[in-house]
């Protein structure tokens, strides 16, 4: 019996690297580096993460629903 594979995982990986999500990904990476370089900071990257995930979800949704049966 073959194992069930979630198509959303692969689509999220692809969409995370699409041109429309690249700016949000770069902002998240910059924020993460900044926060990690300052121990004890109260800054977090929640807004950048949400922006990135929103972009990825918008990219994934139409492709994912086309694959569902």
URBEL-V856770 format. One record per residue. RES is the residue in three letters. SS is DSSP state (H for helix, E for strand, C for the rest). Layout:
RES_SS, RES_SS
//
This chain:
UNK_C, UNK_C, UNK_C, UNK_C, UNK_C, UNK_C, UNK_H, UNK_H, UNK_H, UNK_H, UNK_H, UNK_H, UNK_H, UNK_H, UNK_H, UNK_H, UNK_C, UNK_C, UNK_H, UNK_H, UNK_H, UNK_H, UNK_H, UNK_H, UNK_H, UNK_H, UNK_H, UNK_H, UNK_H, UNK_H, UNK_H, UNK_H, UNK_H, UNK_H, UNK_H, UNK_H, UNK_C, UNK_C, UNK_C, UNK_C, UNK_C, UNK_C, UNK_C, UNK_C, UNK_C, UNK_H, UNK_H, UNK_H, UNK_H, UNK_H, UNK_H, UNK_H, UNK_H, UNK_H, UNK_H, UNK_H, UNK_H, UNK_H, UNK_H, UNK_H, UNK_H, UNK_H, UNK_H, UNK_H, UNK_H, UNK_H, UNK_H, UNK_C, UNK_C
//
